[in-house]
Amino acid sequence: MSEDEEAVELDHVEWYVDDDGTEFFHHAGHRYELGEDGYAYDAGPVGDATSSGADQAPMGPDADATTEMPVAAAPTTQLPAASAGDDGAGDGTVRISTDDNGGGSQMASVVAPPQGVDRSSAAGNGHREPGDVMLRIRGLRSGYGNLPVLHGVDFDIERGSTAVLLGLNGAGKTTTATNICGSLGVWDGSIELDGQDIAGWGIKKSVDAGVVMVPEGRRVFPDLSVERNLQIGAWQQRKDTDWVAQQREQVLEYFPRLRERLAQKAGTLSGGEQQMLAIARGLMAKPRLLIIDEASMGLAPVIVSQVFSIIEQINEDGVTVLMIEQNVGALDVADVAIVMEQGTIIRELHGEELSDRALVSQTLMG
């Protein structure tokens, strides 16, 4: 932490939710919104067009009483240590590290599990049996503002499988993913995780249940080291030091190039290395269902192949994976392809169909 930064501790922070499902809290005249990656970002001063919602009702006891966050005003700010005697019960405390002039982009990681969510079954529980459905979506309708995007989406993902949600730009793939992880409100339909409808959950509760999304665009913290990015990903699990150490080692086995660059700032990595770091950080959050949005975007074919191979290994080690892709090369590591077009599912591909490129092209292009 630099000399012009000071630590601020807030007690009993009240969380709110917009009509579109955006979760946020207010501090020092600013609004902090929870992003799809599980971190809260400064959305600007309260009262701006982009930071409305001060009159919304609180989200309820889960968000208000079980939230504890580290927040950094600048990517170089170190994460605060857990307070002595902290038993993880959640006291509504938000810790913010802010500079004196109020500048800089701020972030926060949600750590306390909401009521009724059991995370004892973590990554590595994904041994699959036929018909063992982990995620079931029925009649999903959603969109942005008054613009509908999804028009009744139905599909299942089996536990321990790798599914690819495949489609062209504008098909509704990312909208579906953000509905699953809780960052976009559902208009209608159901999203069931292990038989429990999670359509009304927000990001905090979804992440604590093991639904982790690696967003499109390789969103690493560029001024933080690779090591620090991994620590941020593991913040929710920080009390389980043995698991964090073991998972860190596993992640570095998946991505040996990151081991060579642990002290290097993430912003200086190549595009492929940043994508690896984004996936690695997601794995440090202890996912049961890992959603990876456009892992291949902007990468050279040889790097794409490496990334897909690593994703295949992650799945073989027990993590259920949902890949959001336009790249048909992802089908090489898939158990099922779910093809989207204009907000609906038009076909599922299984077995030998996945390697039939003529069939895949015909399905995508119509």
Residue pairs with C-beta under 8 A, 6 or more apart in sequence:
1 7
1 77
1 78
1 97
2 74
2 76
2 77
2 99
4 99
4 100
4 101
5 73
5 74
5 77
5 97
5 98
5 99
5 100
6 97
6 98
6 99
6 100
7 80
7 95
7 96
7 97
8 95
8 96
8 97
8 98
9 93
9 94
9 95
9 96
10 27
10 93
10 94
10 95
10 96
11 91
11 92
11 93
12 64
12 92
12 93
13 25
13 27
13 64
13 67
13 92
13 93
13 94
14 25
14 58
14 64
15 23
15 24
15 25
15 58
15 59
15 63
15 64
15 67
16 23
16 24
16 25
16 26
16 53
16 54
16 56
16 57
16 58
16 59
17 23
17 24
17 53
17 56
17 57
17 59
17 202
18 24
18 52
18 53
18 56
19 56
19 185
20 144
20 145
20 184
20 185
21 182
21 183
21 184
21 185
21 186
21 202
22 33
22 34
22 53
22 183
23 33
23 34
23 59
23 63
23 202
23 203
23 204
24 31
24 32
24 33
24 34
24 40
24 43
24 51
24 53
25 31
25 32
25 40
25 94
26 32
26 46
26 54
27 94
27 96
28 98
28 102
29 45
29 46
30 42
30 43
30 44
30 45
30 46
30 51
30 102
30 106
31 42
31 43
31 44
31 45
31 46
31 48
31 51
31 53
31 54
32 40
32 41
32 42
32 43
32 71
32 106
32 108
33 40
33 41
33 43
33 51
34 40
34 108
34 110
34 183
34 202
34 203
34 204
35 41
35 183
35 203
35 215
36 178
36 181
36 183
36 203
36 213
36 215
37 213
37 214
37 215
37 219
38 109
38 110
38 203
38 204
38 207
38 212
38 213
38 285
39 107
39 108
39 109
39 232
40 69
40 71
40 106
40 107
40 108
40 109
40 110
41 105
41 106
41 107
42 105
42 106
43 50
43 51
44 50
44 51
45 51
46 54
47 54
58 64
59 202
61 115
62 114
62 115
62 204
62 205
63 114
63 202
63 204
64 92
65 90
65 91
65 92
66 90
66 92
66 112
66 113
66 114
66 115
67 90
67 92
67 93
67 94
67 110
67 111
67 112
67 204
68 90
68 91
68 92
68 93
68 94
68 95
68 110
68 111
68 112
69 94
69 95
69 96
69 108
69 109
69 110
69 111
70 79
70 80
70 95
70 97
70 108
70 109
70 235
71 94
71 95
71 96
71 97
71 98
71 106
71 107
71 108
72 78
72 79
72 97
72 106
72 107
73 96
73 97
73 98
73 99
73 103
73 104
73 105
73 106
74 99
74 104
74 105
74 223
75 105
75 221
75 222
75 223
75 224
76 223
76 224
77 97
78 228
79 228
79 231
79 232
79 235
80 95
80 97
82 238
82 239
86 239
88 112
88 239
89 112
90 112
90 113
94 108
96 106
96 108
98 104
98 106
107 221
109 232
109 235
109 236
110 203
110 204
110 207
110 208
110 236
111 235
111 236
111 238
112 208
113 119
113 208
114 204
114 205
114 208
117 205
117 208
117 209
119 208
119 209
119 210
119 286
121 210
121 288
122 210
122 243
122 286
122 287
122 288
123 210
123 247
123 283
123 286
123 287
123 288
123 317
123 318
123 319
124 317
124 318
124 319
125 159
125 288
125 318
126 159
126 160
126 288
126 315
126 318
126 319
126 320
127 159
127 160
127 318
128 158
128 159
128 160
128 161
129 159
130 158
131 158
132 158
132 159
132 160
133 156
133 157
133 158
133 159
134 157
134 158
134 159
134 160
134 193
134 194
134 288
134 289
134 320
135 156
135 157
135 180
135 191
135 192
135 193
135 289
135 320
135 322
136 156
136 157
136 190
136 191
136 192
136 195
137 153
137 154
137 155
137 156
137 176
137 180
137 189
137 190
137 191
137 192
138 154
138 189
138 190
138 192
139 152
139 153
139 154
139 188
139 189
139 190
140 150
140 152
140 153
140 154
140 176
140 179
140 186
140 188
140 189
140 190
140 191
140 199
141 148
141 150
141 151
141 152
141 153
141 186
141 187
141 188
141 189
142 148
142 149
142 150
142 175
142 176
142 179
142 184
142 185
142 186
142 187
142 189
143 149
143 150
143 175
143 187
144 175
144 184
148 187
148 343
149 172
149 175
149 343
150 172
150 175
150 176
150 179
150 187
150 343
150 344
151 342
151 343
151 344
152 189
152 344
153 172
153 176
153 189
153 340
153 343
153 344
153 345
154 345
155 163
155 338
155 345
155 348
157 163
157 289
157 320
157 322
157 336
158 320
158 335
158 336
159 320
160 315
160 318
160 320
161 315
161 320
161 321
161 335
161 336
162 311
162 312
162 315
162 320
162 321
162 322
162 323
162 333
162 334
162 335
163 321
163 322
163 323
163 334
163 335
163 336
163 337
163 338
164 322
164 323
164 325
164 330
164 331
164 334
164 336
164 337
164 338
165 173
165 176
165 177
165 322
165 323
165 324
165 325
165 338
165 340
166 173
166 325
166 326
166 328
166 330
166 331
166 337
166 338
166 339
166 340
166 360
166 364
167 173
167 326
167 339
167 340
167 341
167 364
168 326
168 341
168 364
169 326
170 342
171 340
171 341
171 342
171 343
172 340
172 342
172 343
172 344
173 293
173 324
173 325
173 340
174 216
174 293
174 294
174 324
175 184
175 343
176 324
176 340
177 213
177 291
177 293
177 322
177 324
178 184
178 213
179 185
179 186
179 191
179 199
180 191
180 198
180 206
180 211
180 213
180 289
180 291
180 322
181 203
181 206
181 207
181 211
181 212
181 213
181 291
182 198
182 201
182 202
182 203
182 204
182 205
182 206
182 207
182 211
183 202
183 203
183 213
186 199
186 200
189 199
190 197
190 199
191 197
191 198
191 199
192 198
193 209
193 211
193 289
198 205
198 206
198 209
198 211
201 209
207 236
207 285
208 236
209 288
210 286
210 287
210 288
210 289
211 287
211 288
211 289
211 291
212 282
212 285
212 286
212 287
212 289
212 290
212 291
213 282
213 290
213 291
213 292
213 293
214 278
214 279
214 281
214 282
214 290
214 291
214 292
214 293
214 295
215 278
215 293
216 293
216 294
216 297
216 324
217 294
217 297
218 271
218 274
218 275
218 277
218 278
219 278
220 229
220 266
220 267
220 269
220 274
220 277
220 278
220 281
221 228
221 229
221 232
221 266
222 265
222 266
222 267
223 265
223 266
223 267
224 232
224 265
224 266
225 262
225 263
225 264
225 265
225 266
226 258
226 261
226 262
226 263
226 264
226 265
226 266
226 269
226 277
227 262
227 263
229 266
229 277
229 280
229 281
230 248
230 251
230 258
230 277
230 280
230 281
230 284
231 284
232 281
233 280
233 281
233 282
233 283
233 284
233 285
234 244
234 247
234 248
234 284
234 285
236 285
236 286
237 243
237 244
237 247
237 284
237 285
237 286
238 244
243 286
244 284
247 283
247 284
247 286
248 284
250 283
250 317
251 258
251 280
251 283
251 284
252 258
252 259
252 280
254 280
254 283
254 310
254 313
254 314
255 276
255 277
255 279
255 280
255 310
257 273
257 276
258 273
258 276
258 277
258 280
261 269
261 273
266 274
266 277
269 277
271 298
271 299
271 303
272 299
272 300
272 303
272 306
272 307
275 295
275 299
275 303
275 307
276 307
276 310
279 292
279 295
279 307
279 310
279 311
279 314
282 290
282 292
283 290
283 314
283 319
287 319
288 319
288 320
289 319
289 320
289 321
289 322
290 314
290 319
290 320
290 321
290 322
291 321
291 322
291 324
292 311
292 321
292 322
292 323
292 324
293 324
294 324
294 325
294 326
295 304
295 307
295 308
295 311
295 323
295 325
295 330
296 304
296 307
296 308
296 325
296 326
296 327
296 329
296 330
299 307
301 329
304 327
304 329
305 329
308 329
308 330
308 332
308 333
309 333
311 321
311 323
311 333
312 333
314 321
315 321
315 333
323 330
323 334
328 357
328 360
328 361
328 364
331 337
331 349
331 354
331 355
331 360
332 354
332 355
334 354
335 350
336 348
336 349
336 350
336 354
337 348
337 349
337 353
337 354
337 360
338 345
338 348
339 345
339 346
339 347
339 348
339 349
339 363
339 364
340 346
341 366
346 363
347 363
349 359
349 360
349 363
353 359
353 360
354 360
